């Protein structure tokens, strides 16, 4: 008897499993781990210090160099 749907081979099962792993990994990084944005460079140099305040944008400050009198 011929089944009305196509047959799934071992390579098809492997491809589906790899696809599920990739989608699950992306979902983990993008949804369950929102702190991945902490690794992003916001266009400031390494001397800037950024503080992440919950769901708002980060607050970045640049430390003042001591020792310069300005005159």
NORUR-V459145 format. One record per residue. RES is the residue in one letter. OMEGA is omega in radians with two decimals (none if undefined). NEAR is the number of other C-alpha atoms within 12 Angstrom. D_CENTER is the distance of its C-alpha to the mean C-alpha in Angstrom with 1 decimal. Layout:
RES;OMEGA;NEAR;D_CENTER
RES;OMEGA;NEAR;D_CENTER
This chain:
X;3.12;4;49.7
X;3.14;6;46.8
X;-3.06;7;43.8
X;3.10;6;42.7
X;-3.11;7;39.1
X;3.14;8;37.6
X;-3.13;11;37.2
X;-3.13;12;34.0
X;-3.13;10;34.1
X;3.12;10;32.2
X;3.09;11;30.1
X;3.11;13;29.1
X;3.11;13;28.1
X;3.12;13;26.0
X;3.10;14;24.3
X;3.14;15;23.5
X;3.10;14;22.2
X;3.10;14;19.9
X;3.11;14;18.6
X;3.12;14;18.2
X;3.13;14;16.2
X;3.14;14;13.8
X;3.12;15;13.5
X;3.11;15;13.2
X;3.09;15;10.4
X;3.11;16;8.3
X;3.12;14;9.7
X;-3.10;15;8.9
X;-3.03;15;5.1
X;-3.06;14;5.6
X;-3.02;14;8.9
X;3.14;12;9.9
X;-3.10;14;7.3
X;-3.14;17;7.0
X;3.07;17;7.4
X;3.13;15;4.0
X;3.14;19;6.0
X;-3.13;18;8.7
X;-3.05;12;8.0
X;3.05;14;8.6
X;-3.10;15;12.3
X;3.09;16;14.1
X;3.12;10;17.1
X;3.11;15;19.0
X;-3.09;14;20.5
X;-3.13;13;20.1
X;3.13;13;23.0
X;3.10;17;21.2
X;-3.12;18;20.1
X;3.10;23;17.5
X;-3.11;15;17.7
X;-3.03;19;15.3
X;3.08;12;17.7
X;-3.05;12;16.3
X;3.14;11;15.4
X;3.07;9;16.9
X;3.13;13;15.9
X;3.07;21;15.9
X;-3.07;17;19.5
X;3.10;19;20.1
X;3.10;15;23.4
X;-3.13;14;25.2
X;3.11;12;27.7
X;3.11;11;31.3
X;3.12;9;33.0
X;3.09;7;36.1
X;3.11;7;39.4
X;-3.09;7;39.8
X;3.09;7;42.6
X;-3.13;6;42.1
X;none;4;45.7
